[in-house]
Amino acid sequence: MFVDDLIKQPGLWSSDDLDAGIVVSSRVRLARNLKGAAFPGWAKEDERLRLCASIREACEAVPSLRHGVFLDMGELEKVDKDVLMERHLISHELAGMGAGSGVALRRDDNVAVMVNEEDHLRMQVISPGMSLHALWSIMDAIDSEFAEQIEYAFSPRLGYLTACPSNVGTGLRVSVMLHLSGLRLLNEIDPVVKGLDKIGLTVRGVLGEGSDADGNIFQISNQATLGESELEIVDLLAKVGAELVQHERNARARLLEDRRSFVQDYVGRALGILSHACLLSSGEVIDLVAALRFGVELGMVQKISPSELNEIMLLTQPGHLQKLYARVIHPDERDELRAQLVKNRVASCELVG
């Protein structure tokens, strides 16, 4: 099955390039709806099923998805939905839906089209590192391919029509996910968040809206989709992302110069817990492994690579862990198995001065 194969693939943070470590991933997402059809939340069951079947046919005809796979939410087990959520391929909302909703995925794990979530189509392309302009080029092409198969709901005055008014216009959401431990440890993250809000950007945690910034990983995205062109939105996020990377680098340099013992303690404690804990929650693993990755990026930790740490983060999430052991696992047992997995994976790690 596709999801079983999926857990063998690298995730968002798959690069071993330490200079790119601050930027976890980039994502471009478009919301689109079919002309003359009720939005998914307003449609009756028979219409949802009909729309889903129609869009599925369009997905199979789109060149960018021709060799992909379509997963019906009504046919997936909960654990499979969890894996897709943990890899940021579907939303929590879509995971809660059944027949009449689904997702089309490209087999390289970076293009996903959610069907009948809040909108008829939620198309996204995602990749590690800072690559917003390249992703927008891919998304623009996919959008054009879909436009040849279906007619979009569009207003000459407002632009693309969406279920939520905040997405009307371009329907475009652009985001970068950043690892900002330096700014967080210096207690400088709050002014940064307030500054981003003033220029119309939203700051969320690693799991999106309403989530905490586990591991000091923050998702920065645009709020406005009306009044600016797609390229202007992409340019803004790329510019802000580059500026935040520079601020984080400066913060890390100051930490190493003025508070090196504090950073060593922060990283060392994370390694100590990961090496000896008997029970670990998935949230704890994200926090601690991100701290360890911070140490790798600063040259304080050896004999483990960023991609290996990324694999730990993924495999210890509830869905991935259960897929790894090929059975349903109670949360208490998951904490024990998770701790053992982590302990084995970090056994060779070494702290250096």
N, C-alpha and C positions, 0 to 999 in steps of 0.2 A: 504493500500500500504506500501511497505517496508520502504520508506523514511519517511512516516508519523509516523511510529513506531520508526524510528531511532532517531528522535529528543527527544524521551523520555528517551534515554539511556545516561549514563555519557560519557563525552568526554575524551580527552587525559589526562587532568589534574584532574583526578577523585579521587586521594588519599587525605585523611585527615592527612596523616603522614607529620608533619611539617619538619622533618629531610630530607624527600625526596622532599621537595618543590622546591629546586634549580633545580632538574632534572625534567623537564616537561614530556618528553617522550623519548623513544628510537625507532628507526626504522631501519629495514633491507630491502633492495630492490634489486631485481635481474632483469636484462634485458635479455630476450631470444628471439630468432627468429627461424622460421621454415626453415628447409633445403630446398633449391630449390625454395623458394618463394620470391617475391619482397618485400622490406621493405615497410611498410604502406604508407610512403610519396611518393613512386614511383609507387605503385600499382594502376591500374585502378579500377573504381568503382566495376565492376563485380567481380574482384579478391578479393577486400577488403571484399565484402559481402560473398564470398565463404570462405575466410580464417576465418572471424568472426564466421560463422556458424560451421566450423570445430573445431575451438578453443573452442567454446561454448560447443560442444559435449565432448571435452576433459575435460573441467571444471566440467561437470556433472558426469564424470567418476572418477575424482580424489577424493579419500576418504576424504581428508581434506576439500573439498568443496561440498561434496555430499548433505548436508542439507542446502546449501546456496541458493543464489538467483543471477540471471543474469539480469542486467539492460542494455537495448539497448539505446545508446545515441540518436538514431533517434526517440525514443518513449518518452523520458523524457522531462518534462517541464523545463523551465529555472530555476525556483525556486528549483526544485528537484536537478538539477545539482549544484546550489549554495550551498545547504545543504551538498552535498557530498564533494565539495571543502572545505567548512568551517570545515569539520571534517577530512580533509587531506586524504580522501579516493580516490579521483581522482585529476588529475592535471587540471590546467587552460586550457592546450592544449586539453585534452580529452573532457572537457566540451564544447569546441567549435566545436566538431565533431558531425556528425549525424549517419545515418545508416551505418553499416559496422564497427562500433566501439562500445565498451561496457565495462562493468566492472562486474566481478564476486565477490560477497561479502559473507563472512561468517557471520552468524547472530549474532555472538558475537562482531562484529564491530572492529575486529583487523586484519583481513586478507582481502586483496583486490588484485585482479588481473585485471589490465587494459589491454584491448585487442585492438590492432591496434591504439595505441597512436603513439609514435615515433618508438617503436619496436612492434613486434607482441604480446609479453607478457611483462608487467611490473608488477612483483609480489612483494607485500610488506606485511610485518607483523609489527605491531606497538603496543606499549603498554605504559602505564604511567611508570615513574620512569626509573632507570638505569637497563636495563635487556638485554643487547646486546647479550650475549652468549646464553641465553635462546631463544631469538628471532632467532638467527642464526640456532639453532638446529631445530626450527619449519620450517624455510625457507628452510633449506637443505632437510628436509623430503618432503616438498611440491614440490621442484624442482625435486627430484627423482621420485615422483609420476607422474609429468607431463612428465618426460622423458620416462616413460613407455607407454604414450599415443601418443606422437608426437616425431618426430626426430628433434633435434636442429641443427641449423647452427653452425658448429664447425670446427676450424682449429687446427691441431696438433701443429702448430707453434705459432699461435696467441691466441688460446683459443676460447671463445664464440664470435661470430661475431654479431655486433650491428650496428644500423643505424648511430650512432654518434661514431667516432673513439675514443673519450675519454672514452667510456664504454667497448671497446674491451678488452678481457682477461677474467677476472672473471665475468664481467657484474655486479659487486657488488657495491652498494652504502650503506654505513652505516652512520647513523647520530644520534646525540643526540640533544635535544632541551633543552636549559638551561636558567633559569631566573637569570640574572646577574646584578641586580640593584645595589648591593654593589659596584662592580667594576666600573659600569657606573657612579655612584654618586661620586666616588673618582677620576674620570677622568683617570682610569687605563685600560679602555677597549681597547683603540687603540694599546698600546704595546702588549696586549694579542692577538689581531687579527693579528698583524704583525708577531708575533712569531708562530702562528698557520700556517700562510701562508708559512713560511720558512720550515716547516716540512711536507708540502704537503697537508694541510687541508684547506677546504673552509668554510667561515663564511657567513651565510645569515640570513635574517630576518625570522619571524615566518611563512610567507607565501611562503618561498623558494626563488628561484633565482630571483634577481631583486627587492626584497621587503625590506622594512625598518624593523629595529628591534623594532617594536611596543611593548610597555610594557617592554622594555629591555630584550626581549626574543630572543635568538640567536640559530640558527641551525648550528651545527658543523658537517661536513661530509668529507669523503675522496675524493681526486681528482683523484688519480691513481687507475686504475683497472687492470693494466697489470704489471707483474713482481713480484707481491706479491700474496701469497695464501689468500683464503677467511679468514682463521682463523687469519692470521697475520693482516689483515685489521681490523677485529673485535677486536683483542687484542689492537691495536693501539688506536682505538676510545674509548675503555673502559678505557684504561690507561689515555688518555688525559682528558676524561670526569671526571674521579675521581680526577685528579689534578686540574681541573677547579673548581670543587665543593669545594675543600679545599681552593683554592684562594678566592672564593666567601665568604666562611665562615669567613676567616681571614679578608676580607674587611668589612663584616658586624660587626664583633667584634670591629674593629677599629672605625667604624662609631658610634657605640653605646658608646664607651669609650671617643672619642674625639669630636664628632659632634652630640651628642644626640638631641639637640634642632633642628638642621638642619633636622634630620631624622623625628622627630615629626612633624615639619612643612610640610615636604614633604608628609607624610602620612595624616596629618590632612587636608591639602588643597585638597587632592584627595577625602577624605570622604566628605568634605564640598561641592565640586562641584557635586559629585554624588548624594548628598542628596538634592540639591537645583536647579540644572540646569533644564531648561525647554526644551532645545534642546541638543542632544548629537549625534555625529557621531560614527560609529562603531569603528573607529581608536581611538577616544578619550576614549571610554569605555575600550578598551584593555589597554591603557596607565594608566588610572585611577584605574581600577580594579586590575591591576598588582601591582600598588603602594599600594593599600589597602591590597592585599595579602602579600606584603612585610611587612606591619605593623602587620598582623596576625602572620607571621612567626617569627617576632621579639618580640612578646608578647605585642605589643602596641595597638592592636585592639581585642575586644572581642565580643561575641554574634553573630558571623558569622563564618562559617567553610570554609576551602579551597574548598571543593566540591561545596558549595553554590556559591562561587565566580566563580568557573569554569562554573557553570550553567549560571550565568549572562553573562560571556564572550561569551558563545555559543548562547544563546537565543537572544542576541542583534545583532548578525550578520545578514545581510540582508535576507538571505535565511531562517534562523531559525525564524526570527521575522515574516516574512510573513506566514510561516507554522503555527506559533503559533496563528496568527489571522485568518488563513485560507482564505486569500485573497491577491491580488496584492496590494502593498502599495507604493505610490509615495515616493521618497527619502526624501522630506521635512516632510511628515507625519511620516515617519519612525523615523526621528530624535526626533520628539515629543513623539511618542509611546515608543521609546527606553529610553528616559529620565524618563518617568513615570514608566516604568517597573523597571529600576534601583533604582529609588527613593523608590519604595515600598519594593524592596528586601534588601536595606541597612538601612531601617528605624530603625532597632533594634541595629545597630552597636554602640559600645561605644569605645571611645579612653581612654586609661589608661596610667599612667605615666611609 
